[in-house]
């Protein structure tokens, strides 16, 4: 019931006719095939980018519906991010509007049990976030979060989670899991 409410509220931001059709597609879809997506966004000249995870379902008509996005961030923003270059800082599981766009993606269809395991991880990490470290020094960064989820759904994971640009880490993940 909670996910239906979340879906409804997300659809409310769309024009009336569009959200009614999407809601009907979701409710009437016989198959809601679960998937997990590993997503990477390139950075600008002043940022390194970001890697994060999307969880959703594919409806009967092939429409992909992302239900949730998760990323690991420093808890208190930029200052905590700078601090994390020297050692672990407080992290938080969150999502931002920027997480609605990405440059690279690896999507894998999973079963309901794997989807539940991924969502349990995020519930646990939201309650007790891992230590965040930009360089993976005594904590994990966004690539470390992606790596942990990829292992949960039995994907091969590349080395270098703490030292690779996020979108390049997703590309390496794609290369290992064609």
C-alpha positions as CSV (number, residue, x, y, z in Angstrom):
1,X,0.0,0.0,0.0
2,X,2.8,2.4,0.9
3,X,4.5,2.0,-2.5
4,X,1.2,2.7,-4.2
5,X,0.9,6.0,-2.3
6,X,4.5,6.9,-3.2
7,X,3.8,6.1,-6.9
8,X,0.6,8.1,-6.8
9,X,2.3,11.1,-5.2
10,X,5.1,10.9,-7.8
11,X,2.6,10.8,-10.6
12,X,0.7,13.8,-9.3
13,X,3.5,16.0,-10.5
14,X,2.8,15.0,-14.1
15,X,-0.1,16.4,-16.2
16,X,-3.5,14.8,-15.4
17,X,-3.9,12.7,-18.4
18,X,-0.4,11.3,-18.3
19,X,-0.5,10.3,-14.7
20,X,-3.9,8.7,-15.0
21,X,-2.6,6.5,-17.8
22,X,0.6,5.6,-16.0
23,X,-1.2,4.8,-12.8
24,X,-3.6,2.6,-14.8
25,X,-0.7,0.9,-16.5
26,X,0.9,0.2,-13.1
27,X,-2.2,-1.1,-11.4
28,X,-3.4,-3.2,-14.3
29,X,0.0,-4.6,-15.2
30,X,-0.1,-8.4,-14.7
31,X,3.7,-8.6,-14.6
32,X,5.8,-6.3,-12.5
33,X,9.2,-7.7,-13.3
34,X,11.7,-6.3,-10.7
35,X,15.0,-4.8,-11.7
36,X,18.0,-3.0,-10.2
37,X,19.9,-0.4,-12.1
38,X,23.5,0.7,-11.3
39,X,23.7,4.3,-12.5
40,X,26.6,6.7,-13.0
41,X,26.7,10.4,-13.6
42,X,29.8,12.2,-15.0
43,X,31.0,15.1,-13.0
44,X,31.9,18.6,-14.2
45,X,35.4,20.0,-14.0
46,X,34.8,20.7,-10.3
47,X,33.2,17.4,-9.3
48,X,33.9,13.7,-9.8
49,X,30.4,12.6,-10.5
50,X,28.2,10.1,-8.7
51,X,27.2,6.4,-8.7
52,X,23.9,5.3,-7.3
53,X,21.2,2.6,-7.5
54,X,17.7,2.6,-8.8
55,X,15.1,-0.1,-8.0
56,X,11.9,-0.6,-9.9
57,X,9.7,-2.8,-12.0
58,X,9.1,-3.4,-15.7
59,X,5.3,-3.3,-16.6
60,X,3.6,-5.4,-19.2
61,X,4.1,-2.9,-22.0
62,X,7.8,-2.7,-21.4
63,X,7.5,0.5,-19.4
64,X,10.2,0.9,-16.8
65,X,9.1,2.4,-13.5
66,X,11.8,3.4,-11.1
67,X,10.3,3.1,-7.6
68,X,13.3,4.3,-5.6
69,X,16.8,5.7,-5.9
70,X,19.6,5.3,-3.4
71,X,23.0,7.0,-3.2
72,X,25.6,7.4,-0.5
73,X,26.4,11.0,0.4
74,X,28.3,12.8,3.1
75,X,25.8,13.7,5.8
76,X,26.5,17.4,6.0
77,X,27.2,18.2,2.4
78,X,30.3,19.7,0.9
79,X,32.2,20.4,4.2
80,X,31.8,16.8,5.3
81,X,32.8,15.7,1.7
82,X,36.1,17.6,2.0
83,X,36.6,16.1,5.5
84,X,36.0,12.7,4.0
85,X,39.1,13.0,1.8
86,X,41.3,12.7,4.9
87,X,39.3,10.0,6.7
88,X,35.8,8.6,7.3
89,X,33.0,11.0,7.9
90,X,29.3,10.5,8.7
91,X,27.4,9.2,5.6
92,X,23.7,9.2,4.7
93,X,21.6,7.2,2.3
94,X,19.7,9.6,0.2
95,X,18.7,10.7,-3.3
96,X,18.7,14.1,-5.0
97,X,17.0,15.6,-8.1
98,X,20.2,15.1,-9.9
99,X,19.7,11.3,-9.5
100,X,17.0,11.5,-12.2
101,X,19.7,11.8,-14.8
102,X,22.6,9.6,-15.5
103,X,25.2,9.0,-18.2
104,X,25.7,5.2,-17.9
105,X,23.5,2.4,-16.6
106,X,23.7,-1.4,-16.0
107,X,20.2,-2.8,-15.5
108,X,19.6,-6.3,-14.3
109,X,16.3,-8.1,-13.9
110,X,16.1,-9.7,-10.5
111,X,13.7,-11.9,-8.6
112,X,11.4,-10.7,-5.8
113,X,13.7,-12.2,-3.1
114,X,16.7,-10.3,-4.5
115,X,14.7,-7.1,-4.7
116,X,13.7,-7.6,-1.0
117,X,17.3,-8.1,0.0
118,X,18.4,-4.9,-1.8
119,X,15.6,-2.9,-0.1
120,X,16.5,-4.5,3.3
121,X,20.1,-3.3,2.8
122,X,18.9,0.2,2.2
123,X,16.6,0.2,5.2
124,X,19.5,-0.9,7.4
125,X,21.9,1.6,5.8
126,X,19.3,4.4,6.2
127,X,19.0,3.5,9.9
128,X,22.8,3.1,10.4
129,X,24.6,4.6,7.5
130,X,28.1,3.4,6.6
131,X,31.0,5.7,7.2
132,X,31.6,7.9,4.1
133,X,35.0,8.4,2.6
134,X,35.6,10.0,-0.7
135,X,38.7,7.9,-1.2
136,X,37.5,4.7,0.5
137,X,40.0,5.3,3.3
138,X,38.3,3.8,6.4
139,X,34.8,4.1,4.9
140,X,33.1,3.7,1.5
141,X,32.1,6.1,-1.2
142,X,29.2,5.9,-3.6
143,X,31.0,3.3,-5.6
144,X,31.3,1.2,-2.5
145,X,27.5,1.3,-2.1
146,X,27.1,0.2,-5.7
147,X,29.6,-2.6,-5.2
148,X,27.7,-3.9,-2.1
149,X,24.4,-3.9,-3.9
150,X,25.9,-5.6,-7.0
151,X,27.3,-8.4,-4.8
152,X,23.8,-8.8,-3.2
153,X,22.4,-9.6,-6.6
154,X,25.4,-11.9,-7.5
155,X,27.2,-9.7,-10.0
156,X,30.9,-9.7,-10.5
157,X,32.4,-6.5,-9.0
158,X,35.5,-4.6,-10.3
159,X,38.3,-3.6,-8.0
160,X,38.9,0.1,-7.3
161,X,35.6,1.2,-5.8
162,X,37.4,3.7,-3.6
163,X,39.6,5.1,-6.3
164,X,37.6,5.1,-9.6
165,X,35.5,7.9,-11.0
166,X,31.8,6.8,-10.4
167,X,30.8,6.6,-14.1
168,X,33.9,4.7,-14.9
169,X,33.2,2.3,-12.1
170,X,29.7,1.6,-13.6
171,X,31.4,1.1,-17.0
172,X,33.8,-1.5,-15.4
173,X,30.8,-3.2,-13.8
174,X,29.1,-3.4,-17.2
175,X,32.2,-4.9,-18.7
176,X,32.4,-7.6,-16.1
177,X,28.7,-8.4,-16.4
178,X,27.8,-8.4,-20.1
